[in-house]
Amino acid sequence: MNLLTLYKKEATKSGTPVLVMALVSGIFQGLILGIITNAASEGSEDLAYFKYLGLFAVSFAIAILGKHYALTESTRLAEIMIKNIRMRISDKIRNSELLFLENIGKSEVYTLITQNTNLISESVVLIINACQAGIVLVCCLFYIAYLSQLSFLITLAAIFAGIFTFMMHQNSIDSELRQTTIKETQFFDMLYNILDGFKELKINRNKSDEYFSNVKKVADETEALKIQTGFRFVIEIMFSQVFFYILIAVIVFLLPKFNYMEGDLVIKVTTAVLFIIGPANQLVTAIPLVSRANIAVENIYSLENRLDKASKPYQAKGVVPVSKFDSFKKIEFKDIKFSYLDNNNNPLFSLGPLNMDVSSGEIIFIVGGNGSGKSSFMKLVTGLYYPVSGQILLDGTPIDGVTYPAYRELFSVIFSDFHLFDKLYGFVNIDENRVSYLLKTMQLEKKTELIDKGFTNINLSTGQRKRLAMIVAMLENRSICVFDEWAADQDPIFREFFYKTLLQEMKKEGKTVIAVSHDDRYFHMADRIIKMEYGQFV
């Protein structure tokens, strides 16, 4: 997978005009060499002077304008492709499966979508510039061949020697670049852990120091890989310069010595070789960028393929999914099983077989110790996890790939690790009076307000954020409300309000409530209590 593949797959418009203008610009840059050398050899006669000056001006203008067009249009083309890739992968992420995203981790996704796409974006201009340099190089080779076939063959041999040196190292470089990507992802993952676990590290110096030593180890390994890869690129650059300086020495000192070239021809060929050095250096210095960009393309498409593979088993094939369930009477969970697997597909923790019925309008509390499987069961209930066996029935209708999207629409959820969006996304008509009433009820009217569907402030305490999330859940007005220890971060007043008032109001409205709870003093407020231990109902 490389940049050419990226262009073939992602380009929304033809890149032919860019290539044509790059070719034209490169050819006229090469012509400038012939114009300069011929102008210098013919002296300063007025006729020749103005002729070559005019040719130089025209060639220079065409070369600059062509280069400007090629670079600006290639930048535009690249940014369109990058945007399309980001949007497509972002869309696939939002339509992927929770378990896959939990396993892959945020840092890898961020690295691939941001760092890798930025690398491709930044490389385009330099790569197009290098392509033009290659065209100039070819033009100069033709000019050298016109001047001296022997010089052309020697120059060609030097270039092929440089290409051979590059090819010898390229596989090792690509392998090291892949390892570097893996290490950088690991480093970013550890950095996220520092941010997420800041409180725990702050109050435990030994833990903080040991963890940071591991971060340093990964950083050192990344540094070593980058230095090693950088050294290989340096060797390639140095070899290219050595080859050209040896080439100049051969042309200037050896060929005249053996009467293969005359003085005037030596000057012209030497000038051509010196003219080549600039484009050649541009090509050589672009090689590391092309290598990194190729690996970046490979990484991006690898992520996309993994997203497709993870979602494929659950896609409804050839059937239009059910759009919506308006209501329900009973949901049945029959012999539901689920397992977390390690990299070798060995079960780490399993739930089930679980059997449970949920009737419309019920309040059900799920209780149990930490690690008993309550949160995992809630993800099964809401359709965020798929059971490996067993069946979910909604009024007798099996929930499968066709019905899962509509089934999920029955739920409003607040998990313990909930995310609070800054706007009421997905709402068409918002009753502002109800929003004001709910903000006042939750004692948040002085903390935030709703303007143009957006909350003016979400930088609140955990308990206040949960109350704001509750407002959003109530505005969604779904048939089933799922709360994972919502009251855990509330003060005694709001905890009592949740159990004695809020849940009872939801019940009166005909809503079904499934809540994870540890508040045994309020267990009597539930219609049923289901206890879990080690992934089982007890």
N, C-alpha and C positions, 0 to 999 in steps of 0.2 A: 504494500500500500504506500503510495507516494503522492507528491504534489500533482503529478499528471493525472493520477486517478481521481484526486480531489477535484480537479478542474472538470474532468469528464462527468463526474457524478453531480457536481453542485452548480456548475455555471448556468446561469439563467439567460445569458446572451453570449453570442459568439466572441471568442477572443482573437479571431482572425485579424481584425483591424489593428489590434495591439501588436500582434506578431509582425504584420506587414510594416507598420510604422517603426517598430524596433529594427526590423531588417533594413529598411530604407535609411534610418538614422545611422545604423552601424556601417552600411556601405559608404555613406557620404563621410563619415568620420575616417574610414579607411582611405577614401580618395584624397582627404586633406594631406595625408602623408605623401602621396605622389605629387600633389600640387606644390608642397613645400620643397621637396627635394629637387624637383625640376626647376622651380623658380630660383633656388639657390645656385644651381649649376649653370643656368643660362645668363646669370649676371643681372645687371640693373638697366638693361635697355628699356626705353619707355614703353614700347609696344608689348614686350613680354611682361614687363612690370605690371601694367594695367590688366593684361589678360589674366595673369595668375592671381592678382589681387581680386579681380572680379570672380574668378572661379573659387577662390578661397572664401570670399564673402557668401556666395550662393551656397556652397557646400556646408559652410559653418551654420548658416541660417536653417537649411533643411535638416541638418543633423540635430540642432538644438530643438527645433520645433517638433521633429519626429520623436525625439527623446522625451520631451515634455508631454506629448500626447500619450506615448506608451506608458510612462510612469503614472500619470494621473488616471488614465482609464484602467490600468491594471490594479491600481489602488482601489478604485471604485468597484471593479469586478470582484476583488478579493474581499472587500468589506461586505458586499452583498452575500457572498458565499458564506462568510463567517457568521453573519447574522442569521442566515437560513439554517446553518448547522446548529447554532445555539438555540434557536427557537424550536427546531425539530427535536433536539435532544431534551430540551426543557419540557416539551409536550410529552415526550415518551416517559420522562421521569414522573410527571404528575399522573400519568396513566399506568405507571408500572405497579409493582407489588411491594407492599410495606416490608415484608420479610427480606426481599432482595436489597432494598435500600438500607435496612438495618445492618445487613451483612457487609455491604460494600463500603459504608462509611462516608461521612460528609467530605472528608479531606480529599479523597480520590476524585469525587465528583467535581469539587471546586477546582482542583488542580487541572483536571482535563478540560473543563469548560472555560476556565479563565486563562490560566497560564499557557496551555497548549494552543488555544485559539489565538491568543495575543502573539505568541511566537510565530505562528503562520502569517498573521496579519502584518507583523513587523518585517517579515522576511521577504515579502512580495516585491517591494521596491528594489531591494538590494539584489534579488534574484533576476529581475527584469534588467537591471543595470548590468549584471554579470552576463546575461544573454547578449546584450548589445556589445559588451566587451568581447565576447566570443566571435561575434560577426566581424568586428574590427580586426580581431586576430586573424581570421580567415582571409580577409581582404589584404592584410599585410603580408600573409604567406604567399598569396597570389602575386603580389608586387615583388617579393623577394625571388619567387620562381621566375618572374619576368626578367629580373636583373641577373640572377645567377642560379642555375639549376643545382650546382654543388652546395651553395649556401642554403638553398631551399631544403635539400635533403638533410643537411646537418641540423638545420633548425627544426625540421620535422622530427628527426631522431631525438633531439633534446626534449621536445614536447611529449613524444610518446614515452620517453623515459620517465618524465614527470607523471604522466597518466598511469603508468605501470606501478610506480611507487605509491600513488594514491590508492589504486585498486588493491594493493597488497595489505594496506592498513584498514580499508573501509569496513570489512566485516567485524574486525575487532572494535572499531570506533562505534559502529551501530550497536553492538552488544553492550559496550560500556555506557552508551547513552540510554539504553533501556534500563540498565541497572541503576543509573543515576535518577531516572524518573521514579523508579520504585522507591529509592531511598528518600527522595525529596517528598514523595507522598507520605512516607512514614514519618518524616520530620514534621510536616504540616499536621499530621494526625496527632503527634505528640504535643505540638503547640496548641491545638484545639483543646487537648486534655488539660494543659496548664490553665487555659482560660476557663474551661468548664469546672475544673477542680481547684480553682484558685483558693477558695475558703479552706479546703482541706489541706492544701499545701502550706498556706499561710500560717496555720496554727500548729504545724508539725514540721519542724526544721529538718529532722532526720529523713522523713519521707520526701520533703522538698529537695534536699540535697541528693538523695539517691536517684530520685526521678530525673533531676536535672543532669546527673552524671550519665544517665541513659540517653537523654537528649543530646548531650555533648558527644557521646559515642556515635550516634547516628549522624550528627553533623560532621564529625571527623571522617566517617566513612564516605559521606557524600563529597566532602572536600577532596579526599584522596582520589575518588573516581573522577571528579571534575578536573583535577590537576593532571591525572594520567591521560584523560582524553584530550585536554588542552595541549599537553606535551606532544601528542601525536599530531595534532593540527599544526603546532609550531614546526615540527619536523617537515611536514608537507610544504609549509610556506618557505622554510629555509631551503629545502631541496629545489623548489621552483626558482628561487633567486640564484642559487648556486649554479643550476643548469644554464640560466641565461647569461650569467657573468662568464662562465666557461665558454659558452657559445660566442660571446663578444670577443673573448681572448683568441679563440680559434680563428675567427674571421679577420681580426685586426693583425694578429701576430703570425699565425701559421700559414694561412692561405697565401698572403703576399710573399712569404718566404720561399714557397715552392712554386711561385709564379702562376698560381691559379687565378689570381685576381689583380686588377690594376688599382692604383691609388684612388681614382675617382669612383670606381665601383665599390671599393672598400668603404668609402665614406657613405655612399647611398645605402649599402646593405647594413652597415653599422647603425645608421640613422633609423632604418626600418626596424632593426632588432630592438633598439632603444625605445622606439615607438610601441613595440609589442609588449614591453615589460609592464607598462601600466595596465593594459587590458588583462594581461596574464595574471598579474597580482590580484586584480578584481575577481577573476575567475577562481583563483586559489583560495582567497579569503572568503569567498561565497560558499565554498565547499562545506565548512563546519555548519553554516546556517542552513544549507540545504539538507544536511544530514539530520540536524535537530528538527527541522520542519517535517521531514519525512517520518521521523519517529513520532512527532506530535500528531500527524495525520493518522498514523497507525494506532496510536493510543485512543484517539477520538472515536475512530470506527470500531475499535475493540469494545469500548464502553457501549456504543450504540448496539452492537451485536449482542452483548450481554443483556442489555435491556430488552431487546427483542426476544431473546431466548428465554428470559425469565417470565415474560408476559405471555408467550405463545401458548403454553398449556391451558391457560384460562380464557383464551379468546373464543368467542362464539363464531363458528365458521358457517357462513352462508345463511345466517338467521339474523333478523333484525332484533336487537335486544329489547326487552320490555322497557317502556319509557318510564312507567310510574305505577306504584301500588298506592291507591288512594287511602286504603285502610286495611285492617286485618282483625281477625278474631282470635287466632291462636298461632303461635310459632312453636314448632316441635324440633327439638334437637335429639336425634336418634343415633346412639352409639358413635358419637363424635370422638375422633382421635386426632391428635396433632403432636408433632415432635420437632424440637430444634435439633439440627444435625451439625456435626463437625465437618471438616474438609473431606473426610473419608466416608461421609454419609452415615456415620454412627450416631445414634440418638444421644443427645446430651441431657435433655429433659423432655418428658412426655406428659401429655394430658389425655385422659380418657381410659376407657370409653365413658362418655358423659351422656346422660339422658335427662332432658328437662323440657317442660312445657312452659310457655309464657303466654298468658292470656291478656287481652286488651284491657287496660285500666288497672293493672296490677302494680303494686310497689314491691320489688324484690331486692333484698339486701344480699350481697355476696360477701361472706366473711371468711377469715382464715389468716394464718400467719404469713410473714414475708416469705416469698419464694414458693408459696403454695400453688400458684398458677392463676390467681385471680385476674391480673391484668391481661395475661395471655388469653384467658377464657373470654374476657370482654372484647378482645380483638377478633376472636372467632365469632362471637355473637353479632358484632357489627359488620362482619364480612370483610374485615381487613386482613385476616388470615383465612386460608382455605384449609378445611379438615383433610387429612390424608385418607380418612375413611369415615364412613357414617354419612348421615344426611340431615339437611335442614329443610323443613317443610313449612311453608307459609300458607295457612288454610288449605293444606293438602298439596300445594304446588311445590315441587322440588326446586330448591335454589341452586342454580348451576351457572355456567358461563353466560347464558342468555338472561337470567333473572338477577344475577348478583348486583349489577349497577343500580337497578331499580330498588332492590332490597336495601342497599346501603342508604338510599334516600329516605328511608323511614326514620333514620336516627339523627338526633343531635347529640354530640359527644363532648365531654370535657375529660380528657385523660389527665393523669398526674403530671405528665410531661407535655401538657397542652401548649399550643402556639396561639398567641393572640395577634390577629391581623389588625392593622391600623385603620382599615375601612370595612364597611359592611358589604363585602363583595357578594354578588349573587342575589342581592335584594333589588326588586323592581320598584315596589311601592312601600315606602317606609312611613309608618304612623309616628310622626315626630312627637305628638302628645304622649303616646305610649312610651317612647324612648325616654322622654323627660320624666315620666312617672317612674319608670324602672330605675333610672339613674338616682332619683330621689329615694326610692325604696332601698336601694343598695348603698345609700349614703355616699354616692360618687358625684353628686351634682356640683360640688365645689372642686372636684379633682379633674373632671373632663367634661366635654360636651360634644355633641354630634353636629358637624357642619359639612355639608356636601358629601354625606355618607361616610365621612371620616371622623375618627375620634381625635380631638385636639391634643390629647395626652394619654399615652399608654405606659409611661415610665412610672409605674405604681408599685406598691408592695405586692408580694405574692398573693396575699389574701384579697387585695383590691383587684388585682388582675383576674383572679378567679371569679370575683363578683361581676366584673365586666364581661368575662367569657360567659357567665350565666345569663346575662342580659342578651347577648348574641344568640345563645341557645334558645331562649324564650321567644325572641323575635323570629327565629327560624320556624317555630311552631310545627315541629315534626311530631309524628305519632309516638315515638319512643325516645326517651331521654336516658343517656348512659353517663353516669358520673363515677369517676375513679377517685375516691377519697377527696371529694370536693371540700368537705367540711374540715379537713385536716389542718388547713392554714387559716381558719377563721377564728375570730374571738368567740367567747361563750355566747354572746348575744346572737351573732349571725349563725353560729352552729345550731342553736335552738330554733332560730328562724327557718333554717334550711329544713330541719326534720319536721317541725310542728306546723309550719305555715306553707312554705314553698312546695314541698312534696305533696301535701294534702290538696293544695290548689291545683297542682298538675293532675292529680287523681280525679278531682271534680270535673276538670276539663276533658276527661277521658283519655289522658296520656298514660302511657306505660313507663314506669321508672325502674331501671336496673342500676343499683348503686353499690359500689364497693365501700364498705364501712368497717371501722373499728370501734365506733361509739356504741358500746353495748347498752348504755343507759337509754338509747333511743331505738333499740331493736324492736320495741313494741309498736313502733310507727309503721313497720313493714307488714305487708300481707303474708310474706313468706321470707324465711331466712335460709340460705343455702351455704353450707360450710364446705370449704375446700382444704385438703391436705395432700401434698405431694401429687398434685395434678388430678385428684379424684374428688368427687362429692362424697361427703361422709355424713 
